[in-house]
Amino acid sequence: MEFEDSTQDKVNKNSSKRSGTACPRNNVYLILAFVALTLISLFLRFKILPILTGDPTLTLTADSDSSSYLRLFDLIIHNFPKMPTGMDFYSNYPWGFKPDIPPIWPYLLAVISLPVSKILSLNPQEVAGLLVVLLGTAAAIPIYFLAKELFGKKVGLTTAAVALVHPFFILLSSAAIDHITADIFLVPSALALFLVSKRYYSEGRNWKFAILAVLGGACVALSIMMSLTLILVLSMTLLPVVPALFLLSKEKIKPVLAAIGVQFATATLVLGLLAVITPWFSSSFTFEALSYLHIAVFAAIAMFGGISYLALRTNAKQITYRSVMGCAIIAVLALVVGVPNFREIVVGGYYKKHRQLPSRQKYH
């Protein structure tokens, strides 16, 4: 599915036509440049990924997250489609097979790697490494659309080019099959899909709006299931919306609220579904306080978007709506600050809410 040009790009395109600067040859050069950058990006990532290089030094000096994810992946492919029910000491970073969320990322890698490894006559670890390289390179695509929606096509292209060859993005591949690679793809995807779906709603393209908002919600849910603390990043989608409620007109704020409502409602449904089917993978997997917190937060954001959108569609005066929303926001802030459990979660940090980590001595 192609994303149509943003309003800013349409203005730029019209200006180019008037000035006669549009040139098919320039487009060919641009395509060739991005093909070259993509090949360079793939090559550099391939050369530093421990799974693919086979360099034991890289493997031994990798951070503990990478090592534990590789161990999880190995155990998954040897027990596929279900998971072992006991604690594995070597993957005990920090929870082994008793996490608050299932290891969705290595499981998805296993689902793809096992059949592909049979077809290509490779071992599953090598296929997983290739997938990591491809996904890390493909992260430039959502980054392009995100920058394009915010600043226009030229900035989008520049940002995508930088993402392909920037040392920071390249070095992310050295984390092997850690969830970092998935995060760097899913988070920009969720934010870009939010912005594009909002624009489609403004343009009256309701089906495209719904499809992209739902896809954005799926990206939100999957990213959270791979890294709990991404809730801090993804929930920031709501931050600019709050002042916008008091500054923008009804017609300008409605697309934003509609996109938030659909995207986070989808994320809530996906997380709820995963909470139900999780026991099938292994009886060791449980959704506990931290994971249910994410479902509650996303449900609250979805309700905020949905109820606010419906309120704006009524004949109520905007001053009345703003007064009600202001009181609601103050009440929520008072709840977070005043109730110890909420305050500990929001202010004290997420990892403090985990139960006591397994003791190393128990498994000697």
FENLIN-V450175 format. One record per residue. N is the residue number from 1. RES is the residue in three letters. PHI is phi in whole degrees, 0 to 359 (* if undefined). OMEGA is omega as a letter, one per 40 degrees, with the letter a starting at -180 (* if undefined). Layout:
N | RES | PHI | OMEGA
N | RES | PHI | OMEGA
This chain:
1 | MET | * | a
2 | GLU | 269 | i
3 | PHE | 268 | i
4 | GLU | 291 | a
5 | ASP | 296 | i
6 | SER | 289 | a
7 | THR | 301 | i
8 | GLN | 298 | a
9 | ASP | 292 | i
10 | LYS | 297 | i
11 | VAL | 296 | i
12 | ASN | 296 | a
13 | LYS | 294 | i
14 | ASN | 297 | i
15 | SER | 296 | i
16 | SER | 295 | i
17 | LYS | 295 | a
18 | ARG | 293 | a
19 | SER | 272 | i
20 | GLY | 73 | a
21 | THR | 270 | a
22 | ALA | 293 | a
23 | CYS | 216 | i
24 | PRO | 302 | a
25 | ARG | 297 | i
26 | ASN | 297 | i
27 | ASN | 296 | i
28 | VAL | 297 | i
29 | TYR | 298 | i
30 | LEU | 296 | i
31 | ILE | 297 | i
32 | LEU | 298 | i
33 | ALA | 297 | a
34 | PHE | 288 | i
35 | VAL | 298 | i
36 | ALA | 297 | i
37 | LEU | 296 | i
38 | THR | 295 | i
39 | LEU | 296 | i
40 | ILE | 298 | i
41 | SER | 298 | i
42 | LEU | 298 | a
43 | PHE | 297 | a
44 | LEU | 296 | i
45 | ARG | 295 | a
46 | PHE | 299 | a
47 | LYS | 284 | a
48 | ILE | 247 | a
49 | LEU | 278 | a
50 | PRO | 303 | a
51 | ILE | 299 | a
52 | LEU | 272 | a
53 | THR | 282 | a
54 | GLY | 71 | a
55 | ASP | 281 | a
56 | PRO | 296 | i
57 | THR | 296 | i
58 | LEU | 297 | a
59 | THR | 293 | a
60 | LEU | 288 | a
61 | THR | 267 | i
62 | ALA | 294 | a
63 | ASP | 290 | a
64 | SER | 295 | i
65 | ASP | 300 | a
66 | SER | 298 | a
67 | SER | 296 | a
68 | SER | 291 | i
69 | TYR | 293 | i
70 | LEU | 294 | i
71 | ARG | 294 | i
72 | LEU | 301 | a
73 | PHE | 299 | i
74 | ASP | 299 | a
75 | LEU | 292 | i
76 | ILE | 295 | a
77 | ILE | 291 | i
78 | HIS | 271 | i
79 | ASN | 236 | a
80 | PHE | 299 | e
81 | PRO | 271 | a
82 | LYS | 262 | a
83 | MET | 248 | i
84 | PRO | 297 | a
85 | THR | 267 | a
86 | GLY | 266 | i
87 | MET | 279 | i
88 | ASP | 255 | a
89 | PHE | 300 | a
90 | TYR | 287 | i
91 | SER | 256 | a
92 | ASN | 282 | i
93 | TYR | 225 | e
94 | PRO | 264 | a
95 | TRP | 242 | a
96 | GLY | 58 | i
97 | PHE | 263 | i
98 | LYS | 233 | i
99 | PRO | 275 | i
100 | ASP | 280 | i
101 | ILE | 225 | i
102 | PRO | 287 | i
103 | PRO | 283 | a
104 | ILE | 300 | a
105 | TRP | 297 | i
106 | PRO | 296 | i
107 | TYR | 292 | i
108 | LEU | 297 | i
109 | LEU | 300 | i
110 | ALA | 293 | i
111 | VAL | 302 | a
112 | ILE | 276 | a
113 | SER | 291 | a
114 | LEU | 298 | i
115 | PRO | 293 | a
116 | VAL | 294 | i
117 | SER | 296 | i
118 | LYS | 292 | a
119 | ILE | 291 | a
120 | LEU | 267 | a
121 | SER | 58 | i
122 | LEU | 245 | i
123 | ASN | 278 | a
124 | PRO | 302 | i
125 | GLN | 296 | i
126 | GLU | 293 | i
127 | VAL | 296 | i
128 | ALA | 299 | i
129 | GLY | 297 | i
130 | LEU | 296 | i
131 | LEU | 297 | i
132 | VAL | 297 | i
133 | VAL | 298 | a
134 | LEU | 294 | a
135 | LEU | 292 | i
136 | GLY | 298 | i
137 | THR | 289 | a
138 | ALA | 293 | i
139 | ALA | 300 | i
140 | ALA | 296 | a
141 | ILE | 291 | i
142 | PRO | 296 | i
143 | ILE | 297 | i
144 | TYR | 298 | a
145 | PHE | 294 | i
146 | LEU | 296 | i
147 | ALA | 293 | a
148 | LYS | 296 | i
149 | GLU | 294 | a
150 | LEU | 276 | a
151 | PHE | 232 | a
152 | GLY | 105 | a
153 | LYS | 294 | a
154 | LYS | 298 | i
155 | VAL | 294 | i
156 | GLY | 300 | i
157 | LEU | 295 | i
158 | THR | 297 | a
159 | THR | 296 | i
160 | ALA | 297 | i
161 | ALA | 297 | i
162 | VAL | 295 | a
163 | ALA | 297 | a
164 | LEU | 291 | a
165 | VAL | 237 | a
166 | HIS | 295 | a
167 | PRO | 305 | a
168 | PHE | 298 | a
169 | PHE | 292 | i
170 | ILE | 297 | a
171 | LEU | 292 | i
172 | LEU | 300 | a
173 | SER | 292 | i
174 | SER | 290 | i
175 | ALA | 282 | i
176 | ALA | 58 | a
177 | ILE | 265 | i
178 | ASP | 300 | a
179 | HIS | 291 | a
180 | ILE | 303 | a
181 | THR | 297 | i
182 | ALA | 294 | i
183 | ASP | 300 | a
184 | ILE | 291 | i
185 | PHE | 268 | a
186 | LEU | 286 | a
187 | VAL | 295 | i
188 | PRO | 299 | i
189 | SER | 297 | a
190 | ALA | 298 | a
191 | LEU | 290 | i
192 | ALA | 294 | i
193 | LEU | 296 | i
194 | PHE | 298 | a
195 | LEU | 292 | a
196 | VAL | 290 | i
197 | SER | 296 | i
198 | LYS | 300 | i
199 | ARG | 293 | i
200 | TYR | 298 | i
201 | TYR | 298 | i
202 | SER | 299 | a
203 | GLU | 272 | i
204 | GLY | 78 | i
205 | ARG | 267 | a
206 | ASN | 293 | a
207 | TRP | 293 | i
208 | LYS | 295 | i
209 | PHE | 302 | a
210 | ALA | 296 | a
211 | ILE | 298 | a
212 | LEU | 290 | i
213 | ALA | 294 | i
214 | VAL | 293 | i
215 | LEU | 299 | i
216 | GLY | 298 | i
217 | GLY | 296 | i
218 | ALA | 296 | i
219 | CYS | 296 | i
220 | VAL | 300 | a
221 | ALA | 296 | a
222 | LEU | 296 | a
223 | SER | 295 | i
224 | ILE | 293 | i
225 | MET | 290 | i
226 | MET | 258 | a
227 | SER | 209 | a
228 | LEU | 302 | a
229 | THR | 287 | i
230 | LEU | 294 | i
231 | ILE | 301 | i
232 | LEU | 294 | a
233 | VAL | 282 | a
234 | LEU | 291 | i
235 | SER | 291 | i
236 | MET | 293 | i
237 | THR | 305 | a
238 | LEU | 282 | a
239 | LEU | 301 | i
240 | PRO | 288 | a
241 | VAL | 288 | a
242 | VAL | 300 | i
243 | PRO | 294 | i
244 | ALA | 296 | i
245 | LEU | 301 | a
246 | PHE | 259 | a
247 | LEU | 242 | a
248 | LEU | 263 | i
249 | SER | 284 | i
250 | LYS | 304 | a
251 | GLU | 295 | a
252 | LYS | 279 | a
253 | ILE | 271 | a
254 | LYS | 301 | i
255 | PRO | 300 | i
256 | VAL | 295 | a
257 | LEU | 293 | i
258 | ALA | 296 | i
259 | ALA | 295 | i
260 | ILE | 297 | a
261 | GLY | 300 | a
262 | VAL | 291 | a
263 | GLN | 296 | a
264 | PHE | 280 | i
265 | ALA | 294 | i
266 | THR | 298 | i
267 | ALA | 300 | i
268 | THR | 297 | a
269 | LEU | 295 | i
270 | VAL | 295 | i
271 | LEU | 296 | i
272 | GLY | 297 | i
273 | LEU | 297 | i
274 | LEU | 296 | i
275 | ALA | 296 | a
276 | VAL | 283 | a
277 | ILE | 271 | a
278 | THR | 306 | a
279 | PRO | 301 | i
280 | TRP | 295 | a
281 | PHE | 293 | a
282 | SER | 189 | i
283 | SER | 292 | i
284 | SER | 286 | a
285 | PHE | 278 | i
286 | THR | 223 | i
287 | PHE | 271 | a
288 | GLU | 248 | a
289 | ALA | 306 | a
290 | LEU | 294 | a
291 | SER | 290 | i
292 | TYR | 294 | i
293 | LEU | 299 | i
294 | HIS | 298 | i
295 | ILE | 299 | a
296 | ALA | 295 | a
297 | VAL | 296 | a
298 | PHE | 293 | i
299 | ALA | 296 | i
300 | ALA | 295 | i
301 | ILE | 295 | i
302 | ALA | 297 | i
303 | MET | 295 | i
304 | PHE | 301 | i
305 | GLY | 295 | a
306 | GLY | 293 | a
307 | ILE | 294 | i
308 | SER | 297 | i
309 | TYR | 296 | i
310 | LEU | 296 | i
311 | ALA | 296 | a
312 | LEU | 287 | i
313 | ARG | 276 | i
314 | THR | 276 | a
315 | ASN | 271 | a
316 | ALA | 296 | i
317 | LYS | 292 | a
318 | GLN | 294 | i
319 | ILE | 295 | i
320 | THR | 294 | i
321 | TYR | 299 | a
322 | ARG | 295 | i
323 | SER | 294 | i
324 | VAL | 296 | a
325 | MET | 295 | i
326 | GLY | 299 | i
327 | CYS | 295 | i
328 | ALA | 295 | i
329 | ILE | 295 | i
330 | ILE | 297 | i
331 | ALA | 296 | i
332 | VAL | 295 | i
333 | LEU | 298 | i
334 | ALA | 296 | i
335 | LEU | 295 | a
336 | VAL | 295 | a
337 | VAL | 283 | a
338 | GLY | 275 | a
339 | VAL | 268 | a
340 | PRO | 305 | a
341 | ASN | 297 | i
342 | PHE | 295 | a
343 | ARG | 296 | a
344 | GLU | 295 | a
345 | ILE | 291 | a
346 | VAL | 282 | a
347 | VAL | 267 | a
348 | GLY | 280 | i
349 | GLY | 105 | a
350 | TYR | 281 | a
351 | TYR | 293 | i
352 | LYS | 292 | a
353 | LYS | 276 | i
354 | HIS | 292 | i
355 | ARG | 293 | a
356 | GLN | 305 | a
357 | LEU | 294 | a
358 | PRO | 303 | a
359 | SER | 280 | a
360 | ARG | 297 | a
361 | GLN | 294 | a
362 | LYS | 296 | a
363 | TYR | 247 | i
364 | HIS | 286 | *
